[in-house]
């Protein structure tokens, strides 16, 4: 039985259906819709397409960060759709983050037609290149017309937009789409200029229905950036000759794609591998013979003063996150630093790198592995020095955490929050962690976690806005994929205030999500900056101590637990793990005490890295 020949009540319906149909053919699977009148044709088309999940999120800012988390988890573009006017401007912070994090987004902004611009029409503004240089491509889409040429053009644009969002340098793409009334699927008389001829599908099947068998109208295979043979040969020679190689894996949402190859190269070279939790490589196993868990405290120690700086550093992802690593790297002027990063921007704020290989890390690493055949002894002194220091630091941290709770069971410290979370989370749980102090503390104080968790983050421009919405996007994608392990969104009280309204979104979505809030009267990172010496300004503008308590600020939409001791935190975490649902834990600490304990743990950990340096002083300081 043949399907009936389609007809369309007006050109807007035809236009929107063709665009959405082509996006689905090209691989789009999720769209976050913030409805408004001008975007109605596309809202209807998305809602009626069986292969696209249409997610309604009223607030555009929330929707954009939610889409960011969704794309970060799925690895494919998520679409955003909004009406005309200032609606699209609310996407801007997330667009900036997507651009710097190389995450694919497709931004669809509906617009007034040209004749309603510059004449005082409501909700009309210049939306061309609204996001400036932060998109990979912008295109001003033509006004809808019921002609085969224009429909073929539209289908081509849809395919190009998704392909450019995917890469080879992934990021946001913006299409601005004008529509004139009627915006609803209202039938028009045959003589109306926006009516669609009844025989349009029969006369122009390719334009109206697309290519047969659901194929995309335009195939655009994504090219992958490759390093040439000369570059690979030169790098292989540098790596093979290095006596003290070190591999640093920085923040990279795509790090999981080359994790095994980077580990294999570290093993081949006998090079210590220090991976940040946001690198995609931190899910360590016993098979990772070169991987270290306490890199931050090793950098804090005198390890490189005693044993010499590395003569070659191979880096992936972002520049080092923690201050100790950045300080050390800044002094390595004689070290050859090689950066593997497909992005054109060199992740080298100190301008010390000798190489920036702008190519796909996975193919580059595999090419290097094919060239470097020598496998050093697993007891290489350089590597063994790092492994022994790492083991000593882990032992020290375990002892210090036990002592800390024994001596002060009635107090909770920020370091204990991350340690307890690391011990409590089930394997393969997702952790979306905020910027500022939380991401640094996770790196340092979750080091005793030895089983895999899925870490997500917004490290592109390091903002603390949209953290909850981004984490909800991660949780939504994991839930849609059938993953059973829950998601934890960990953030500070300041970051929570930036995204407080997303708690209502969490309630609406009803996902197994824990929002873990570290409430320390806010802004702890500023205690380490010079502004801390200016008490009045520091207290009034950089802290949150004068604000309302977090648990009373949070909408009454979820179970809220307060924890001010390690025991109460463990109990609250266990309740969530036993029965995952939308829950909030407010973990309270004292900021001044946190600073003291953090310094104490860092000092003990750093000194433990080299246990023979002064055991007498260590014993006397207890």
Rosetta blueprint (number, residue, H / E / L):
1 X L
2 X L
3 X L
4 X L
5 X L
6 X L
7 X L
8 X L
9 X L
10 X L
11 X H
12 X H
13 X H
14 X H
15 X H
16 X H
17 X H
18 X H
19 X H
20 X H
21 X H
22 X H
23 X H
24 X H
25 X H
26 X L
27 X L
28 X L
29 X L
30 X E
31 X E
32 X E
33 X E
34 X L
35 X L
36 X L
37 X H
38 X H
39 X H
40 X H
41 X H
42 X H
43 X H
44 X H
45 X H
46 X H
47 X H
48 X H
49 X L
50 X L
51 X L
52 X L
53 X E
54 X E
55 X E
56 X E
57 X L
58 X L
59 X L
60 X H
61 X H
62 X H
63 X H
64 X H
65 X H
66 X H
67 X H
68 X H
69 X H
70 X H
71 X H
72 X H
73 X H
74 X H
75 X L
76 X L
77 X L
78 X E
79 X E
80 X E
81 X E
82 X E
83 X L
84 X L
85 X H
86 X H
87 X H
88 X H
89 X H
90 X H
91 X H
92 X H
93 X H
94 X H
95 X H
96 X H
97 X H
98 X H
99 X H
100 X H
101 X H
102 X L
103 X L
104 X L
105 X E
106 X E
107 X E
108 X E
109 X E
110 X E
111 X E
112 X L
113 X L
114 X H
115 X H
116 X H
117 X L
118 X L
119 X L
120 X L
121 X L
122 X L
123 X L
124 X L
125 X L
126 X L
127 X L
128 X L
129 X L
130 X L
131 X L
132 X H
133 X H
134 X H
135 X L
136 X L
137 X E
138 X E
139 X E
140 X E
141 X E
142 X L
143 X L
144 X L
145 X L
146 X L
147 X L
148 X H
149 X H
150 X H
151 X H
152 X H
153 X H
154 X H
155 X H
156 X H
157 X H
158 X H
159 X H
160 X H
161 X H
162 X H
163 X H
164 X H
165 X H
166 X H
167 X L
168 X L
169 X L
170 X L
171 X L
172 X E
173 X E
174 X E
175 X E
176 X E
177 X E
178 X E
179 X L
180 X L
181 X L
182 X L
183 X L
184 X L
185 X L
186 X L
187 X L
188 X L
189 X L
190 X L
191 X L
192 X L
193 X L
194 X L
195 X L
196 X L
197 X L
198 X L
199 X L
200 X H
201 X H
202 X H
203 X H
204 X L
205 X H
206 X H
207 X H
208 X H
209 X H
210 X L
211 X L
212 X H
213 X H
214 X H
215 X L
216 X L
217 X L
218 X L
219 X L
220 X L
221 X L
222 X L
223 X L
224 X L
225 X L
226 X L
227 X L
228 X L
229 X H
230 X H
231 X H
232 X H
233 X H
234 X H
235 X H
236 X H
237 X H
238 X H
239 X H
240 X H
241 X H
242 X L
243 X L
244 X L
245 X E
246 X E
247 X E
248 X E
249 X E
250 X L
251 X L
252 X L
253 X L
254 X L
255 X H
256 X H
257 X H
258 X L
259 X H
260 X H
261 X H
262 X H
263 X H
264 X H
265 X H
266 X H
267 X H
268 X H
269 X H
270 X L
271 X L
272 X E
273 X E
274 X E
275 X E
276 X L
277 X H
278 X H
279 X H
280 X L
281 X L
282 X L
283 X L
284 X L
285 X L
286 X L
287 X L
288 X L
289 X L
290 X L
291 X E
292 X E
293 X L
294 X L
295 X H
296 X H
297 X H
298 X H
299 X H
300 X H
301 X L
302 X L
303 X H
304 X H
305 X H
306 X H
307 X H
308 X L
309 X L
310 X L
311 X L
312 X E
313 X E
314 X E
315 X E
316 X E
317 X L
318 X L
319 X L
320 X L
321 X L
322 X L
323 X H
324 X H
325 X H
326 X H
327 X H
328 X H
329 X H
330 X H
331 X L
332 X L
333 X L
334 X L
335 X L
336 X E
337 X E
338 X E
339 X E
340 X E
341 X L
342 X L
343 X L
344 X L
345 X L
346 X L
347 X L
348 X L
349 X L
350 X L
351 X L
352 X L
353 X L
354 X L
355 X E
356 X E
357 X E
358 X L
359 X L
360 X L
361 X H
362 X H
363 X H
364 X H
365 X H
366 X H
367 X H
368 X H
369 X H
370 X H
371 X H
372 X L
373 X L
374 X L
375 X L
376 X L
377 X L
378 X L
379 X L
380 X L
381 X H
382 X H
383 X H
384 X H
385 X H
386 X H
387 X H
388 X H
389 X H
390 X H
391 X H
392 X H
393 X H
394 X H
395 X H
396 X H
397 X H
398 X H
399 X H
400 X H
401 X H
402 X H
403 X H
404 X H
405 X H
406 X H
407 X H
408 X L
409 X L
410 X L
411 X L
412 X L
413 X L
414 X H
415 X H
416 X H
417 X H
418 X H
419 X H
420 X H
421 X H
422 X H
423 X H
424 X H
425 X L
426 X L
427 X L
428 X L
429 X L
430 X E
431 X E
432 X E
433 X E
434 X L
435 X L
436 X L
437 X H
438 X H
439 X H
440 X H
441 X H
442 X H
443 X H
444 X H
445 X H
446 X L
447 X L
448 X L
449 X L
450 X L
451 X L
452 X L
453 X L
454 X E
455 X E
456 X E
457 X L
458 X L
459 X L
460 X L
461 X L
462 X L
463 X L
464 X L
465 X L
466 X L
467 X H
468 X H
469 X H
470 X H
471 X H
472 X H
473 X H
474 X H
475 X H
476 X H
477 X H
478 X H
479 X H
480 X H
481 X L
482 X L
483 X L
484 X L
485 X L
486 X L
487 X E
488 X E
489 X E
490 X E
491 X E
492 X E
493 X H
494 X H
495 X H
496 X H
497 X H
498 X H
499 X L
500 X L
501 X L
502 X H
503 X H
504 X H
505 X H
506 X H
507 X H
508 X H
509 X H
510 X L
511 X L
512 X L
513 X E
514 X E
515 X E
516 X E
517 X E
518 X E
519 X E
520 X L
521 X L
522 X L
523 X L
524 X H
525 X H
526 X H
527 X H
528 X H
529 X L
530 X H
531 X H
532 X H
533 X H
534 X L
535 X H
536 X H
537 X H
538 X H
539 X H
540 X H
541 X H
542 X H
543 X L
544 X L
545 X L
546 X L
547 X L
548 X L
549 X L
550 X H
551 X H
552 X H
553 X H
554 X L
555 X L
556 X L
557 X L
558 X L
559 X E
560 X E
561 X E
562 X E
563 X E
564 X L
565 X L
566 X H
567 X H
568 X H
569 X H
570 X H
571 X H
572 X H
573 X H
574 X H
575 X H
576 X H
577 X H
578 X H
579 X L
580 X L
581 X L
582 X L
583 X E
584 X E
585 X E
586 X E
587 X E
588 X E
589 X L
590 X L
591 X H
592 X H
593 X H
594 X H
595 X H
596 X H
597 X H
598 X H
599 X H
600 X H
601 X H
602 X H
603 X H
604 X H
605 X H
606 X H
607 X H
608 X H
609 X L
610 X L
611 X L
612 X L
613 X L
614 X L
615 X H
616 X H
617 X H
618 X H
619 X H
620 X H
621 X L
622 X L
